[in-house]
Amino acid sequence: MPRTRRATAPPALAAPLGLTLALAAPLGLTLAAAPARAQTTVFSTFGPSNTFITVAGYPETSSVSVGAAFTPSASGSLFSITVAASNLNGANDAHFYLTDSSASLGKPSAALDSFTFNNLPAAGTPFTPEVGLSSAHPTLTAGTTYYLYEQETGSENNVFNVNSTGATGTVVQSNNGGKSYTGSTGLLPAFSIQINAAAAPEPCAGAVLGGLCALTGLTLLRRARRRPARRKATP
């Protein structure tokens, strides 16, 4: 009577480790090729929770344009701007421009990026600041001076509200429709700048993947040792 041989079950860790390795290899490639990204605020004059003065600000009309200089604390591509802008009367929209040169002030075509806000809140009332997402994503460099200003060409009568923290700096202003700007030290308007900053990979990621590869290699070696050698057929 032929003997029945029981099938030997593979070690319990063999299958999970093989599956883990298959998933870990693409994961390791992803960590190396495209680190996670995060939005980082590199300049802000807002108080805690984006607070500012709701009843005071710089006028923004077709003839009066006001903005401010800022220096980002880190480098990265622009993600968004946050501004405390409100409307007194006239067309209810606002146009902001970001440039890297004082010579570009008043020249929207020379701006690095532009933002349009519609349906502004009423001036003098509590409101949430406007957030504008970047479309051009220019690279901002730490330590470099940039300018954010509002310039209108229609019937807008807006307010660029000032900060409540007492932050001062270079305020740029035009009284001739943006043809020329002058800069002076004053209370800065309330705004902030956010960039895309690459997040560093988790320190243990490489170690974890390396450990998985080592364990999987050990499992494959054990399998090879248990596998019986094939006998050559006798002629």
VOLUM-852788 format. One record per residue (C-alpha): residue number from 1; y, z, x; residue in one letter. Coordinates in steps of 0.02 Angstrom, whole numbers, plus 50000, padded with zeros to 5 digits. Example, Ala and Ser with C-alpha at 12.3 -4.5 7.8 and 13.67 -1.06 7.14 Angstrom:
2
<atom n="1" v="49775" w="50390" u="50615" res="A"/>
<atom n="2" v="49947" w="50357" u="50684" res="S"/>
END
This chain:
235
<atom n="1" v="50000" w="50000" u="50000" res="M"/>
<atom n="2" v="50168" w="49952" u="50074" res="P"/>
<atom n="3" v="50284" w="50095" u="50110" res="R"/>
<atom n="4" v="50448" w="50101" u="50016" res="T"/>
<atom n="5" v="50598" w="50128" u="50129" res="R"/>
<atom n="6" v="50745" w="50224" u="50059" res="R"/>
<atom n="7" v="50913" w="50145" u="50086" res="A"/>
<atom n="8" v="51018" w="50252" u="50199" res="T"/>
<atom n="9" v="51192" w="50284" u="50127" res="A"/>
<atom n="10" v="51334" w="50249" u="50250" res="P"/>
<atom n="11" v="51438" w="50396" u="50308" res="P"/>
<atom n="12" v="51559" w="50456" u="50174" res="A"/>
<atom n="13" v="51711" w="50417" u="50282" res="L"/>
<atom n="14" v="51663" w="50239" u="50326" res="A"/>
<atom n="15" v="51722" w="50150" u="50169" res="A"/>
<atom n="16" v="51885" w="50248" u="50145" res="P"/>
<atom n="17" v="51931" w="50223" u="50328" res="L"/>
<atom n="18" v="51900" w="50037" u="50318" res="G"/>
<atom n="19" v="52008" w="50026" u="50162" res="L"/>
<atom n="20" v="52143" w="50134" u="50241" res="T"/>
<atom n="21" v="52149" w="50023" u="50394" res="L"/>
<atom n="22" v="52168" w="49868" u="50287" res="A"/>
<atom n="23" v="52317" w="49946" u="50202" res="L"/>
<atom n="24" v="52386" w="50029" u="50357" res="A"/>
<atom n="25" v="52399" w="49870" u="50459" res="A"/>
<atom n="26" v="52521" w="49785" u="50338" res="P"/>
<atom n="27" v="52612" w="49950" u="50319" res="L"/>
<atom n="28" v="52635" w="49963" u="50508" res="G"/>
<atom n="29" v="52701" w="49783" u="50510" res="L"/>
<atom n="30" v="52823" w="49822" u="50371" res="T"/>
<atom n="31" v="52889" w="49977" u="50459" res="L"/>
<atom n="32" v="52920" w="49879" u="50617" res="A"/>
<atom n="33" v="52994" w="49722" u="50537" res="A"/>
<atom n="34" v="53103" w="49793" u="50398" res="A"/>
<atom n="35" v="53156" w="49976" u="50414" res="P"/>
<atom n="36" v="53214" w="50060" u="50255" res="A"/>
<atom n="37" v="53400" w="50043" u="50222" res="R"/>
<atom n="38" v="53521" w="50168" u="50151" res="A"/>
<atom n="39" v="53702" w="50167" u="50096" res="Q"/>
<atom n="40" v="53814" w="50274" u="50205" res="T"/>
<atom n="41" v="53996" w="50322" u="50173" res="T"/>
<atom n="42" v="54093" w="50286" u="50333" res="V"/>
<atom n="43" v="54267" w="50328" u="50268" res="F"/>
<atom n="44" v="54331" w="50428" u="50120" res="S"/>
<atom n="45" v="54489" w="50514" u="50062" res="T"/>
<atom n="46" v="54409" w="50581" u="49903" res="F"/>
<atom n="47" v="54383" w="50765" u="49873" res="G"/>
<atom n="48" v="54214" w="50838" u="49822" res="P"/>
<atom n="49" v="54127" w="50734" u="49688" res="S"/>
<atom n="50" v="54255" w="50594" u="49712" res="N"/>
<atom n="51" v="54402" w="50695" u="49650" res="T"/>
<atom n="52" v="54583" w="50636" u="49668" res="F"/>
<atom n="53" v="54754" w="50660" u="49589" res="I"/>
<atom n="54" v="54751" w="50579" u="49417" res="T"/>
<atom n="55" v="54938" w="50590" u="49382" res="V"/>
<atom n="56" v="55010" w="50517" u="49543" res="A"/>
<atom n="57" v="54987" w="50357" u="49640" res="G"/>
<atom n="58" v="55064" w="50201" u="49714" res="Y"/>
<atom n="59" v="55128" w="50065" u="49596" res="P"/>
<atom n="60" v="55043" w="49895" u="49603" res="E"/>
<atom n="61" v="55133" w="49747" u="49522" res="T"/>
<atom n="62" v="55164" w="49563" u="49558" res="S"/>
<atom n="63" v="55304" w="49614" u="49677" res="S"/>
<atom n="64" v="55242" w="49781" u="49745" res="V"/>
<atom n="65" v="55079" w="49789" u="49842" res="S"/>
<atom n="66" v="55012" w="49945" u="49927" res="V"/>
<atom n="67" v="54859" w="49980" u="50033" res="G"/>
<atom n="68" v="54799" w="50084" u="50180" res="A"/>
<atom n="69" v="54723" w="50070" u="50352" res="A"/>
<atom n="70" v="54554" w="50150" u="50387" res="F"/>
<atom n="71" v="54430" w="50164" u="50531" res="T"/>
<atom n="72" v="54243" w="50172" u="50489" res="P"/>
<atom n="73" v="54142" w="50307" u="50574" res="S"/>
<atom n="74" v="53989" w="50196" u="50597" res="A"/>
<atom n="75" v="53948" w="50012" u="50607" res="S"/>
<atom n="76" v="53856" w="49910" u="50476" res="G"/>
<atom n="77" v="53873" w="49778" u="50342" res="S"/>
<atom n="78" v="53989" w="49821" u="50198" res="L"/>
<atom n="79" v="53898" w="49877" u="50042" res="F"/>
<atom n="80" v="54037" w="49933" u="49925" res="S"/>
<atom n="81" v="54209" w="50008" u="49904" res="I"/>
<atom n="82" v="54258" w="50148" u="49785" res="T"/>
<atom n="83" v="54439" w="50157" u="49726" res="V"/>
<atom n="84" v="54541" w="50265" u="49607" res="A"/>
<atom n="85" v="54636" w="50128" u="49515" res="A"/>
<atom n="86" v="54713" w="50140" u="49341" res="S"/>
<atom n="87" v="54821" w="50036" u="49225" res="N"/>
<atom n="88" v="54993" w="50077" u="49152" res="L"/>
<atom n="89" v="55019" w="49917" u="49055" res="N"/>
<atom n="90" v="55010" w="49729" u="49069" res="G"/>
<atom n="91" v="54851" w="49634" u="49114" res="A"/>
<atom n="92" v="54711" w="49761" u="49132" res="N"/>
<atom n="93" v="54632" w="49708" u="49295" res="D"/>
<atom n="94" v="54652" w="49743" u="49481" res="A"/>
<atom n="95" v="54623" w="49640" u="49637" res="H"/>
<atom n="96" v="54580" w="49722" u="49803" res="F"/>
<atom n="97" v="54559" w="49642" u="49974" res="Y"/>
<atom n="98" v="54484" w="49704" u="50136" res="L"/>
<atom n="99" v="54543" w="49631" u="50301" res="T"/>
<atom n="100" v="54527" w="49670" u="50485" res="D"/>
<atom n="101" v="54703" w="49619" u="50536" res="S"/>
<atom n="102" v="54877" w="49672" u="50484" res="S"/>
<atom n="103" v="54925" w="49488" u="50501" res="A"/>
<atom n="104" v="54804" w="49448" u="50359" res="S"/>
<atom n="105" v="54889" w="49565" u="50236" res="L"/>
<atom n="106" v="54951" w="49468" u="50085" res="G"/>
<atom n="107" v="54836" w="49321" u="50124" res="K"/>
<atom n="108" v="54684" w="49334" u="50008" res="P"/>
<atom n="109" v="54604" w="49180" u="50086" res="S"/>
<atom n="110" v="54597" w="49270" u="50254" res="A"/>
<atom n="111" v="54516" w="49427" u="50183" res="A"/>
<atom n="112" v="54343" w="49481" u="50240" res="L"/>
<atom n="113" v="54298" w="49524" u="50060" res="D"/>
<atom n="114" v="54381" w="49536" u="49889" res="S"/>
<atom n="115" v="54350" w="49639" u="49733" res="F"/>
<atom n="116" v="54406" w="49620" u="49552" res="T"/>
<atom n="117" v="54402" w="49763" u="49428" res="F"/>
<atom n="118" v="54424" w="49738" u="49241" res="N"/>
<atom n="119" v="54459" w="49860" u="49098" res="N"/>
<atom n="120" v="54539" w="49993" u="49208" res="L"/>
<atom n="121" v="54558" w="50168" u="49137" res="P"/>
<atom n="122" v="54729" w="50224" u="49073" res="A"/>
<atom n="123" v="54843" w="50293" u="49208" res="A"/>
<atom n="124" v="54873" w="50480" u="49201" res="G"/>
<atom n="125" v="54705" w="50522" u="49121" res="T"/>
<atom n="126" v="54547" w="50589" u="49205" res="P"/>
<atom n="127" v="54428" w="50447" u="49248" res="F"/>
<atom n="128" v="54286" w="50397" u="49361" res="T"/>
<atom n="129" v="54334" w="50291" u="49513" res="P"/>
<atom n="130" v="54290" w="50107" u="49512" res="E"/>
<atom n="131" v="54147" w="50046" u="49623" res="V"/>
<atom n="132" v="54149" w="49867" u="49686" res="G"/>
<atom n="133" v="53995" w="49792" u="49767" res="L"/>
<atom n="134" v="54023" w="49680" u="49917" res="S"/>
<atom n="135" v="53982" w="49495" u="49898" res="S"/>
<atom n="136" v="54019" w="49439" u="50076" res="A"/>
<atom n="137" v="53944" w="49591" u="50166" res="H"/>
<atom n="138" v="54053" w="49578" u="50321" res="P"/>
<atom n="139" v="54005" w="49685" u="50470" res="T"/>
<atom n="140" v="54118" w="49835" u="50497" res="L"/>
<atom n="141" v="54127" w="49906" u="50673" res="T"/>
<atom n="142" v="54151" w="50090" u="50710" res="A"/>
<atom n="143" v="54320" w="50129" u="50786" res="G"/>
<atom n="144" v="54400" w="49966" u="50726" res="T"/>
<atom n="145" v="54551" w="49971" u="50609" res="T"/>
<atom n="146" v="54533" w="49885" u="50440" res="Y"/>
<atom n="147" v="54647" w="49874" u="50289" res="Y"/>
<atom n="148" v="54611" w="49892" u="50103" res="L"/>
<atom n="149" v="54753" w="49841" u="49988" res="Y"/>
<atom n="150" v="54786" w="49792" u="49808" res="E"/>
<atom n="151" v="54886" w="49636" u="49770" res="Q"/>
<atom n="152" v="54927" w="49569" u="49597" res="E"/>
<atom n="153" v="55004" w="49404" u="49544" res="T"/>
<atom n="154" v="55016" w="49422" u="49355" res="G"/>
<atom n="155" v="55084" w="49549" u="49232" res="S"/>
<atom n="156" v="54979" w="49694" u="49299" res="E"/>
<atom n="157" v="55063" w="49862" u="49312" res="N"/>
<atom n="158" v="54932" w="49968" u="49397" res="N"/>
<atom n="159" v="54920" w="50130" u="49495" res="V"/>
<atom n="160" v="54823" w="50158" u="49656" res="F"/>
<atom n="161" v="54799" w="50346" u="49636" res="N"/>
<atom n="162" v="54824" w="50459" u="49786" res="V"/>
<atom n="163" v="54698" w="50579" u="49861" res="N"/>
<atom n="164" v="54692" w="50766" u="49824" res="S"/>
<atom n="165" v="54636" w="50821" u="49998" res="T"/>
<atom n="166" v="54803" w="50793" u="50083" res="G"/>
<atom n="167" v="54733" w="50656" u="50195" res="A"/>
<atom n="168" v="54871" w="50556" u="50277" res="T"/>
<atom n="169" v="54871" w="50395" u="50376" res="G"/>
<atom n="170" v="54947" w="50222" u="50385" res="T"/>
<atom n="171" v="55005" w="50161" u="50215" res="V"/>
<atom n="172" v="55050" w="49976" u="50208" res="V"/>
<atom n="173" v="55171" w="49912" u="50076" res="Q"/>
<atom n="174" v="55252" w="49749" u="50023" res="S"/>
<atom n="175" v="55402" w="49736" u="49907" res="N"/>
<atom n="176" v="55412" w="49546" u="49907" res="N"/>
<atom n="177" v="55249" w="49494" u="49826" res="G"/>
<atom n="178" v="55143" w="49508" u="49983" res="G"/>
<atom n="179" v="55249" w="49397" u="50095" res="K"/>
<atom n="180" v="55270" w="49537" u="50222" res="S"/>
<atom n="181" v="55205" w="49714" u="50242" res="Y"/>
<atom n="182" v="55271" w="49868" u="50329" res="T"/>
<atom n="183" v="55168" w="50017" u="50383" res="G"/>
<atom n="184" v="55216" w="50200" u="50381" res="S"/>
<atom n="185" v="55129" w="50368" u="50385" res="T"/>
<atom n="186" v="55101" w="50440" u="50213" res="G"/>
<atom n="187" v="54980" w="50514" u="50088" res="L"/>
<atom n="188" v="54833" w="50395" u="50078" res="L"/>
<atom n="189" v="54769" w="50324" u="49914" res="P"/>
<atom n="190" v="54600" w="50384" u="49854" res="A"/>
<atom n="191" v="54461" w="50268" u="49912" res="F"/>
<atom n="192" v="54299" w="50263" u="50010" res="S"/>
<atom n="193" v="54198" w="50134" u="50106" res="I"/>
<atom n="194" v="54008" w="50119" u="50104" res="Q"/>
<atom n="195" v="53899" w="50017" u="50223" res="I"/>
<atom n="196" v="53717" w="49971" u="50236" res="N"/>
<atom n="197" v="53644" w="50075" u="50376" res="A"/>
<atom n="198" v="53468" w="50046" u="50442" res="A"/>
<atom n="199" v="53365" w="50203" u="50427" res="A"/>
<atom n="200" v="53258" w="50249" u="50579" res="A"/>
<atom n="201" v="53069" w="50241" u="50549" res="P"/>
<atom n="202" v="52982" w="50406" u="50520" res="E"/>
<atom n="203" v="52938" w="50482" u="50691" res="P"/>
<atom n="204" v="52758" w="50513" u="50640" res="C"/>
<atom n="205" v="52726" w="50340" u="50566" res="A"/>
<atom n="206" v="52660" w="50264" u="50728" res="G"/>
<atom n="207" v="52555" w="50417" u="50765" res="A"/>
<atom n="208" v="52476" w="50415" u="50592" res="V"/>
<atom n="209" v="52432" w="50231" u="50602" res="L"/>
<atom n="210" v="52366" w="50253" u="50780" res="G"/>
<atom n="211" v="52256" w="50396" u="50721" res="G"/>
<atom n="212" v="52187" w="50291" u="50578" res="L"/>
<atom n="213" v="52143" w="50150" u="50698" res="C"/>
<atom n="214" v="52058" w="50271" u="50817" res="A"/>
<atom n="215" v="51955" w="50351" u="50679" res="L"/>
<atom n="216" v="51905" w="50181" u="50610" res="T"/>
<atom n="217" v="51852" w="50121" u="50782" res="G"/>
<atom n="218" v="51744" w="50277" u="50803" res="L"/>
<atom n="219" v="51661" w="50246" u="50635" res="T"/>
<atom n="220" v="51620" w="50065" u="50681" res="L"/>
<atom n="221" v="51547" w="50125" u="50847" res="L"/>
<atom n="222" v="51433" w="50249" u="50757" res="R"/>
<atom n="223" v="51374" w="50111" u="50640" res="R"/>
<atom n="224" v="51329" w="50001" u="50788" res="A"/>
<atom n="225" v="51227" w="50140" u="50869" res="R"/>
<atom n="226" v="51127" w="50170" u="50709" res="R"/>
<atom n="227" v="51089" w="49985" u="50684" res="R"/>
<atom n="228" v="50910" w="49947" u="50744" res="P"/>
<atom n="229" v="50889" w="49809" u="50873" res="A"/>
<atom n="230" v="50815" w="49647" u="50810" res="R"/>
<atom n="231" v="50643" w="49605" u="50877" res="R"/>
<atom n="232" v="50609" w="49431" u="50939" res="K"/>
<atom n="233" v="50475" w="49339" u="50845" res="A"/>
<atom n="234" v="50312" w="49324" u="50943" res="T"/>
<atom n="235" v="50254" w="49144" u="50956" res="P"/>
END
